[in-house]
Amino acid sequence: MKDTFKHKGMRKNLINDLKKKGIDQDLILEAFDLVPRHFFLDNVFVEQAYSDIPFQIGSGQTISHPYTVAFQTQLLNIKKGDKVLEIGTGSAFQTAILIVLGARVYSIERHKELYLKANSILKKLNYKAHLVFGDGYNGLPKSAPFDKIIITCGAPKIPENLITQLKIGGTMVIPIGENKDQQMKKIIKISENNLKIEDCGLFSFVPMLSKKVK
């Protein structure tokens, strides 16, 4: 697959759309310009890759709207060198954005097919991340603590197991809810027993599932 002038032009249009919707961190917009989103989709979707819509990526999962990816990333406020845990690798587009921003990314995917595809595409693009096939609810305790944690699927409640793996002063961004829409929450770990939680709007994600990996 090639990254043509046409694709680059479509990315510019997407970036202008993201600006209009309130994404104002220049580094995030630059990352969206650098990462070829159409590489993370099946060929049939290439012409629509830079529309602000989600797409099926297999295993009953979707690649999120570009705006959703940008919004969650903006809430994280990534600093170069941040150690980030991502729950739900999916297509690895969000993973790539975090890498381009300078994060050290650890990402968990519970679907073997998606895990393998994500590994393949990141290697082709020379993006380095630590990908794990497993249950996101478990996190990665041996690699903890993390500066930031991002969950890209809707959880029924804040996973305590992941909170314990977040550094004091660290930030978690997670959609919470069991209905069609979930409330995006930004959580700052003030101390071991104190969290600052901010509601950041309604979004729609596939559900976060535990124990079953396939």
Phi and psi restraints in degrees (value plus and minus 20) as a CYANA .aco file:
   2 LYS   PHI    -131.4   -91.4
   2 LYS   PSI     133.7   173.7
   3 ASP   PHI    -126.0   -86.0
   3 ASP   PSI      77.8   117.8
   4 THR   PHI    -111.8   -71.8
   4 THR   PSI     152.6   192.6
   5 PHE   PHI     -80.6   -40.6
   5 PHE   PSI     -52.5   -12.5
   6 LYS   PHI     -83.4   -43.4
   6 LYS   PSI     -65.0   -25.0
   7 HIS   PHI     -83.1   -43.1
   7 HIS   PSI     -61.8   -21.8
   8 LYS   PHI     -84.2   -44.2
   8 LYS   PSI     -57.1   -17.1
   9 GLY   PHI     -85.4   -45.4
   9 GLY   PSI     -59.9   -19.9
  10 MET   PHI     -85.3   -45.3
  10 MET   PSI     -54.6   -14.6
  11 ARG   PHI     -85.3   -45.3
  11 ARG   PSI     -59.5   -19.5
  12 LYS   PHI     -80.4   -40.4
  12 LYS   PSI     -61.7   -21.7
  13 ASN   PHI     -84.4   -44.4
  13 ASN   PSI     -60.7   -20.7
  14 LEU   PHI     -82.1   -42.1
  14 LEU   PSI     -63.5   -23.5
  15 ILE   PHI     -81.8   -41.8
  15 ILE   PSI     -60.8   -20.8
  16 ASN   PHI     -82.1   -42.1
  16 ASN   PSI     -57.9   -17.9
  17 ASP   PHI     -85.4   -45.4
  17 ASP   PSI     -62.2   -22.2
  18 LEU   PHI     -83.7   -43.7
  18 LEU   PSI     -58.7   -18.7
  19 LYS   PHI     -80.4   -40.4
  19 LYS   PSI     -64.9   -24.9
  20 LYS   PHI     -82.6   -42.6
  20 LYS   PSI     -48.1    -8.1
  21 LYS   PHI    -109.9   -69.9
  21 LYS   PSI     -17.3    22.7
  22 GLY   PHI      86.9   126.9
  22 GLY   PSI     -14.3    25.7
  23 ILE   PHI    -101.9   -61.9
  23 ILE   PSI      92.4   132.4
  24 ASP   PHI    -143.6  -103.6
  24 ASP   PSI     -14.3    25.7
  25 GLN   PHI    -103.5   -63.5
  25 GLN   PSI      95.0   135.0
  26 ASP   PHI     -78.0   -38.0
  26 ASP   PSI     -58.3   -18.3
  27 LEU   PHI     -84.7   -44.7
  27 LEU   PSI     -54.5   -14.5
  28 ILE   PHI     -88.4   -48.4
  28 ILE   PSI     -64.5   -24.5
  29 LEU   PHI     -83.0   -43.0
  29 LEU   PSI     -57.9   -17.9
  30 GLU   PHI     -85.5   -45.5
  30 GLU   PSI     -58.0   -18.0
  31 ALA   PHI     -83.6   -43.6
  31 ALA   PSI     -60.2   -20.2
  32 PHE   PHI     -85.8   -45.8
  32 PHE   PSI     -47.6    -7.6
  33 ASP   PHI     -95.5   -55.5
  33 ASP   PSI     -51.5   -11.5
  34 LEU   PHI    -105.1   -65.1
  34 LEU   PSI     -50.0   -10.0
  35 VAL   PHI    -111.7   -71.7
  35 VAL   PSI      97.6   137.6
  36 PRO   PHI     -96.6   -56.6
  36 PRO   PSI      76.2   116.2
  37 ARG   PHI     -79.4   -39.4
  37 ARG   PSI     -50.8   -10.8
  38 HIS   PHI     -86.2   -46.2
  38 HIS   PSI     -39.1     0.9
  39 PHE   PHI     -88.5   -48.5
  39 PHE   PSI     -41.4    -1.4
  40 PHE   PHI    -114.9   -74.9
  40 PHE   PSI     -15.7    24.3
  41 LEU   PHI    -140.9  -100.9
  41 LEU   PSI     139.4   179.4
  42 ASP   PHI     -84.6   -44.6
  42 ASP   PSI     132.3   172.3
  43 ASN   PHI     -75.0   -35.0
  43 ASN   PSI     -51.5   -11.5
  44 VAL   PHI     -83.5   -43.5
  44 VAL   PSI     -41.8    -1.8
  45 PHE   PHI    -120.6   -80.6
  45 PHE   PSI     -16.7    23.3
  46 VAL   PHI     -75.7   -35.7
  46 VAL   PSI     -63.3   -23.3
  47 GLU   PHI     -87.1   -47.1
  47 GLU   PSI     -43.3    -3.3
  48 GLN   PHI    -124.8   -84.8
  48 GLN   PSI     -12.1    27.9
  49 ALA   PHI     -79.2   -39.2
  49 ALA   PSI     -47.1    -7.1
  50 TYR   PHI    -126.8   -86.8
  50 TYR   PSI      -4.6    35.4
  51 SER   PHI    -101.2   -61.2
  51 SER   PSI     130.7   170.7
  52 ASP   PHI    -104.3   -64.3
  52 ASP   PSI      45.0    85.0
  53 ILE   PHI    -158.1  -118.1
  53 ILE   PSI     136.1   176.1
  54 PRO   PHI    -105.4   -65.4
  54 PRO   PSI     145.0   185.0
  55 PHE   PHI    -159.1  -119.1
  55 PHE   PSI     130.2   170.2
  56 GLN   PHI     -88.7   -48.7
  56 GLN   PSI     116.4   156.4
  57 ILE   PHI    -142.4  -102.4
  57 ILE   PSI     -10.9    29.1
  58 GLY   PHI      81.7   121.7
  58 GLY   PSI     141.2   181.2
  59 SER   PHI      38.8    78.8
  59 SER   PSI       6.2    46.2
  60 GLY   PHI      53.5    93.5
  60 GLY   PSI      -5.3    34.7
  61 GLN   PHI    -130.5   -90.5
  61 GLN   PSI     145.8   185.8
  62 THR   PHI    -150.6  -110.6
  62 THR   PSI     136.6   176.6
  63 ILE   PHI    -110.7   -70.7
  63 ILE   PSI     109.0   149.0
  64 SER   PHI     -86.2   -46.2
  64 SER   PSI     140.6   180.6
  65 HIS   PHI     -71.3   -31.3
  65 HIS   PSI     121.7   161.7
  66 PRO   PHI     -73.4   -33.4
  66 PRO   PSI     -58.4   -18.4
  67 TYR   PHI     -82.0   -42.0
  67 TYR   PSI     -60.7   -20.7
  68 THR   PHI     -83.0   -43.0
  68 THR   PSI     -63.5   -23.5
  69 VAL   PHI     -80.3   -40.3
  69 VAL   PSI     -66.7   -26.7
  70 ALA   PHI     -84.9   -44.9
  70 ALA   PSI     -60.3   -20.3
  71 PHE   PHI     -85.0   -45.0
  71 PHE   PSI     -68.0   -28.0
  72 GLN   PHI     -82.0   -42.0
  72 GLN   PSI     -60.3   -20.3
  73 THR   PHI     -84.4   -44.4
  73 THR   PSI     -61.0   -21.0
  74 GLN   PHI     -84.5   -44.5
  74 GLN   PSI     -58.0   -18.0
  75 LEU   PHI     -84.1   -44.1
  75 LEU   PSI     -53.8   -13.8
  76 LEU   PHI     -88.5   -48.5
  76 LEU   PSI     -49.9    -9.9
  77 ASN   PHI      34.3    74.3
  77 ASN   PSI      41.1    81.1
  78 ILE   PHI     -84.4   -44.4
  78 ILE   PSI     112.6   152.6
  79 LYS   PHI    -130.1   -90.1
  79 LYS   PSI     127.2   167.2
  80 LYS   PHI     -77.1   -37.1
  80 LYS   PSI     109.8   149.8
  81 GLY   PHI      73.9   113.9
  81 GLY   PSI     -27.6    12.4
  82 ASP   PHI     -77.5   -37.5
  82 ASP   PSI     118.6   158.6
  83 LYS   PHI    -113.6   -73.6
  83 LYS   PSI      94.1   134.1
  84 VAL   PHI    -139.0   -99.0
  84 VAL   PSI     111.9   151.9
  85 LEU   PHI    -121.6   -81.6
  85 LEU   PSI     104.4   144.4
  86 GLU   PHI    -131.6   -91.6
  86 GLU   PSI     106.7   146.7
  87 ILE   PHI    -123.1   -83.1
  87 ILE   PSI      91.0   131.0
  88 GLY   PHI      82.5   122.5
  88 GLY   PSI      57.1    97.1
  89 THR   PHI     -82.7   -42.7
  89 THR   PSI     -62.5   -22.5
  90 GLY   PHI      38.0    78.0
  90 GLY   PSI    -146.4  -106.4
  91 SER   PHI     -95.2   -55.2
  91 SER   PSI     -36.9     3.1
  92 ALA   PHI      62.1   102.1
  92 ALA   PSI     -10.5    29.5
  93 PHE   PHI     -86.3   -46.3
  93 PHE   PSI     -66.9   -26.9
  94 GLN   PHI     -80.4   -40.4
  94 GLN   PSI     -60.5   -20.5
  95 THR   PHI     -76.1   -36.1
  95 THR   PSI     -66.4   -26.4
  96 ALA   PHI     -83.3   -43.3
  96 ALA   PSI     -61.2   -21.2
  97 ILE   PHI     -80.1   -40.1
  97 ILE   PSI     -64.5   -24.5
  98 LEU   PHI     -83.2   -43.2
  98 LEU   PSI     -60.7   -20.7
  99 ILE   PHI     -83.4   -43.4
  99 ILE   PSI     -65.7   -25.7
 100 VAL   PHI     -82.1   -42.1
 100 VAL   PSI     -50.1   -10.1
 101 LEU   PHI     -96.1   -56.1
 101 LEU   PSI     -25.6    14.4
 102 GLY   PHI      79.0   119.0
 102 GLY   PSI     -10.6    29.4
 103 ALA   PHI     -99.5   -59.5
 103 ALA   PSI     132.5   172.5
 104 ARG   PHI    -115.3   -75.3
 104 ARG   PSI      87.9   127.9
 105 VAL   PHI    -122.1   -82.1
 105 VAL   PSI     109.7   149.7
 106 TYR   PHI    -134.6   -94.6
 106 TYR   PSI     102.6   142.6
 107 SER   PHI    -152.4  -112.4
 107 SER   PSI     116.5   156.5
 108 ILE   PHI    -133.8   -93.8
 108 ILE   PSI     112.3   152.3
 109 GLU   PHI    -150.1  -110.1
 109 GLU   PSI     112.0   152.0
 110 ARG   PHI    -111.4   -71.4
 110 ARG   PSI     -32.4     7.6
 111 HIS   PHI    -119.8   -79.8
 111 HIS   PSI      97.4   137.4
 112 LYS   PHI     -78.9   -38.9
 112 LYS   PSI     -61.5   -21.5
 113 GLU   PHI     -80.4   -40.4
 113 GLU   PSI     -64.0   -24.0
 114 LEU   PHI     -90.1   -50.1
 114 LEU   PSI     -58.2   -18.2
 115 TYR   PHI     -77.6   -37.6
 115 TYR   PSI     -66.2   -26.2
 116 LEU   PHI     -86.9   -46.9
 116 LEU   PSI     -61.6   -21.6
 117 LYS   PHI     -85.4   -45.4
 117 LYS   PSI     -61.1   -21.1
 118 ALA   PHI     -83.0   -43.0
 118 ALA   PSI     -64.3   -24.3
 119 ASN   PHI     -76.8   -36.8
 119 ASN   PSI     -64.5   -24.5
 120 SER   PHI     -84.8   -44.8
 120 SER   PSI     -67.7   -27.7
 121 ILE   PHI     -88.8   -48.8
 121 ILE   PSI     -58.1   -18.1
 122 LEU   PHI     -84.8   -44.8
 122 LEU   PSI     -58.8   -18.8
 123 LYS   PHI     -85.7   -45.7
 123 LYS   PSI     -61.1   -21.1
 124 LYS   PHI     -81.3   -41.3
 124 LYS   PSI     -55.1   -15.1
 125 LEU   PHI    -110.7   -70.7
 125 LEU   PSI     -19.9    20.1
 126 ASN   PHI      41.8    81.8
 126 ASN   PSI      16.3    56.3
 127 TYR   PHI    -118.4   -78.4
 127 TYR   PSI     106.3   146.3
 128 LYS   PHI    -121.9   -81.9
 128 LYS   PSI     102.5   142.5
 129 ALA   PHI    -164.5  -124.5
 129 ALA   PSI     139.6   179.6
 130 HIS   PHI    -118.1   -78.1
 130 HIS   PSI      79.6   119.6
 131 LEU   PHI    -116.0   -76.0
 131 LEU   PSI     122.0   162.0
 132 VAL   PHI    -151.3  -111.3
 132 VAL   PSI     115.2   155.2
 133 PHE   PHI    -112.3   -72.3
 133 PHE   PSI      95.0   135.0
 134 GLY   PHI     154.6   194.6
 134 GLY   PSI    -187.3  -147.3
 135 ASP   PHI    -110.0   -70.0
 135 ASP   PSI      96.2   136.2
 136 GLY   PHI     -81.5   -41.5
 136 GLY   PSI     -49.0    -9.0
 137 TYR   PHI     -81.6   -41.6
 137 TYR   PSI     -46.7    -6.7
 138 ASN   PHI     -97.3   -57.3
 138 ASN   PSI     -43.6    -3.6
 139 GLY   PHI      44.7    84.7
 139 GLY   PSI    -173.6  -133.6
 140 LEU   PHI    -155.5  -115.5
 140 LEU   PSI      55.5    95.5
 141 PRO   PHI     -77.1   -37.1
 141 PRO   PSI     -51.8   -11.8
 142 LYS   PHI     -91.8   -51.8
 142 LYS   PSI     -40.4    -0.4
 143 SER   PHI    -121.3   -81.3
 143 SER   PSI     -26.6    13.4
 144 ALA   PHI     -90.2   -50.2
 144 ALA   PSI     140.8   180.8
 145 PRO   PHI    -106.7   -66.7
 145 PRO   PSI     142.0   182.0
 146 PHE   PHI    -133.1   -93.1
 146 PHE   PSI     126.0   166.0
 147 ASP   PHI     -91.9   -51.9
 147 ASP   PSI     -57.7   -17.7
 148 LYS   PHI    -159.8  -119.8
 148 LYS   PSI     127.2   167.2
 149 ILE   PHI    -152.3  -112.3
 149 ILE   PSI     110.4   150.4
 150 ILE   PHI    -142.8  -102.8
 150 ILE   PSI     110.2   150.2
 151 ILE   PHI    -131.9   -91.9
 151 ILE   PSI     104.6   144.6
 152 THR   PHI    -127.8   -87.8
 152 THR   PSI      11.7    51.7
 153 CYS   PHI    -169.1  -129.1
 153 CYS   PSI     137.0   177.0
 154 GLY   PHI    -100.6   -60.6
 154 GLY   PSI      98.7   138.7
 155 ALA   PHI    -118.3   -78.3
 155 ALA   PSI     125.2   165.2
 156 PRO   PHI     -88.8   -48.8
 156 PRO   PSI     -45.4    -5.4
 157 LYS   PHI    -178.3  -138.3
 157 LYS   PSI     151.0   191.0
 158 ILE   PHI     -88.1   -48.1
 158 ILE   PSI     101.1   141.1
 159 PRO   PHI     -93.6   -53.6
 159 PRO   PSI      90.7   130.7
 160 GLU   PHI     -79.3   -39.3
 160 GLU   PSI     -54.6   -14.6
 161 ASN   PHI     -82.0   -42.0
 161 ASN   PSI     -53.3   -13.3
 162 LEU   PHI    -100.9   -60.9
 162 LEU   PSI     -53.6   -13.6
 163 ILE   PHI     -79.2   -39.2
 163 ILE   PSI     -59.0   -19.0
 164 THR   PHI     -85.8   -45.8
 164 THR   PSI     -41.7    -1.7
 165 GLN   PHI    -112.9   -72.9
 165 GLN   PSI     -17.3    22.7
 166 LEU   PHI    -115.5   -75.5
 166 LEU   PSI     115.0   155.0
 167 LYS   PHI     -83.3   -43.3
 167 LYS   PSI     131.6   171.6
 168 ILE   PHI     -84.2   -44.2
 168 ILE   PSI     108.5   148.5
 169 GLY   PHI      72.5   112.5
 169 GLY   PSI     -27.6    12.4
 170 GLY   PHI    -100.6   -60.6
 170 GLY   PSI     148.2   188.2
 171 THR   PHI    -143.2  -103.2
 171 THR   PSI     115.1   155.1
 172 MET   PHI    -136.7   -96.7
 172 MET   PSI     116.6   156.6
 173 VAL   PHI    -139.1   -99.1
 173 VAL   PSI     103.9   143.9
 174 ILE   PHI    -171.6  -131.6
 174 ILE   PSI     114.9   154.9
 175 PRO   PHI    -104.8   -64.8
 175 PRO   PSI     107.7   147.7
 176 ILE   PHI    -137.5   -97.5
 176 ILE   PSI     111.1   151.1
 177 GLY   PHI     128.7   168.7
 177 GLY   PSI     133.4   173.4
 178 GLU   PHI    -128.9   -88.9
 178 GLU   PSI     -17.6    22.4
 179 ASN   PHI    -115.0   -75.0
 179 ASN   PSI    -189.3  -149.3
 180 LYS   PHI     -80.5   -40.5
 180 LYS   PSI     -59.9   -19.9
 181 ASP   PHI    -128.7   -88.7
 181 ASP   PSI     128.8   168.8
 182 GLN   PHI    -144.1  -104.1
 182 GLN   PSI     134.2   174.2
 183 GLN   PHI    -107.5   -67.5
 183 GLN   PSI      99.6   139.6
 184 MET   PHI     -92.6   -52.6
 184 MET   PSI     108.7   148.7
 185 LYS   PHI    -142.5  -102.5
 185 LYS   PSI     117.4   157.4
 186 LYS   PHI    -126.1   -86.1
 186 LYS   PSI     100.7   140.7
 187 ILE   PHI    -137.9   -97.9
 187 ILE   PSI     104.4   144.4
 188 ILE   PHI    -130.2   -90.2
 188 ILE   PSI     107.4   147.4
 189 LYS   PHI    -104.7   -64.7
 189 LYS   PSI      79.6   119.6
 190 ILE   PHI     -92.4   -52.4
 190 ILE   PSI     -62.6   -22.6
 191 SER   PHI    -174.1  -134.1
 191 SER   PSI    -198.2  -158.2
 192 GLU   PHI     -80.0   -40.0
 192 GLU   PSI     -47.0    -7.0
 193 ASN   PHI    -141.5  -101.5
 193 ASN   PSI      -5.2    34.8
 194 ASN   PHI    -158.8  -118.8
 194 ASN   PSI     102.8   142.8
 195 LEU   PHI    -138.8   -98.8
 195 LEU   PSI     121.9   161.9
 196 LYS   PHI    -122.8   -82.8
 196 LYS   PSI     100.5   140.5
 197 ILE   PHI    -139.2   -99.2
 197 ILE   PSI     107.6   147.6
 198 GLU   PHI    -141.3  -101.3
 198 GLU   PSI     110.2   150.2
 199 ASP   PHI    -102.1   -62.1
 199 ASP   PSI     113.5   153.5
 200 CYS   PHI    -147.3  -107.3
 200 CYS   PSI      -1.3    38.7
 201 GLY   PHI      90.9   130.9
 201 GLY   PSI     144.3   184.3
 202 LEU   PHI    -111.8   -71.8
 202 LEU   PSI     117.8   157.8
 203 PHE   PHI    -160.6  -120.6
 203 PHE   PSI     149.1   189.1
 204 SER   PHI    -145.3  -105.3
 204 SER   PSI     101.4   141.4
 205 PHE   PHI    -149.7  -109.7
 205 PHE   PSI     139.8   179.8
 206 VAL   PHI     -88.2   -48.2
 206 VAL   PSI     134.1   174.1
 207 PRO   PHI     -91.4   -51.4
 207 PRO   PSI     129.0   169.0
 208 MET   PHI    -104.5   -64.5
 208 MET   PSI     100.6   140.6
 209 LEU   PHI    -129.2   -89.2
 209 LEU   PSI     127.0   167.0
 210 SER   PHI    -131.2   -91.2
 210 SER   PSI     136.5   176.5
 211 LYS   PHI      50.2    90.2
 211 LYS   PSI     -67.4   -27.4
 212 LYS   PHI     -97.3   -57.3
 212 LYS   PSI      99.3   139.3
 213 VAL   PHI    -142.5  -102.5
 213 VAL   PSI     123.8   163.8
